[in-house]
Amino acid sequence: MGIEMFTFDHEHARKIFDALETLSEDAQAGSTYLSGYTALSFPEQGIINLLSGSHAEVTTAATDQLDNLYEYLRTTLTDNLIDTFALYRNEDAENRDRLRALEISSPPTTR
């Protein structure tokens, strides 16, 4: 029974960046849509203006959240994944070098 080595597939893992870019673009498009197509304007005073004020607050809160999501996907999450992938790459290289050094210093014996 052999020891199974864990390997990190960098090529497949990097595909997440395409998905993050798509998601961040979707968040930005949602924010743009809300900002551009949900504005209500009523020149008269009254109950409609009270409702439109609440509508504006909700719309602003939604666009703020979409903008925060955009920034998170584009910067924080992406940067953290880049750092994590680099750590795996460095660990893989260090472990490979250690194993090679052991192979060289301890050639297999024949029985």
Secondary structure, 3 states (H helix, E strand, C coil): CCCCCCCCCHHHHCCHHHHHHHHHHHHHHHHHHHHHHCCCCCCCCCHHHHHHHHHHHHHHHHHHHHHHHHHHHHHHHHHHHHHHHHHHHHHHHHHHHHHHHHHHHCCCCCC
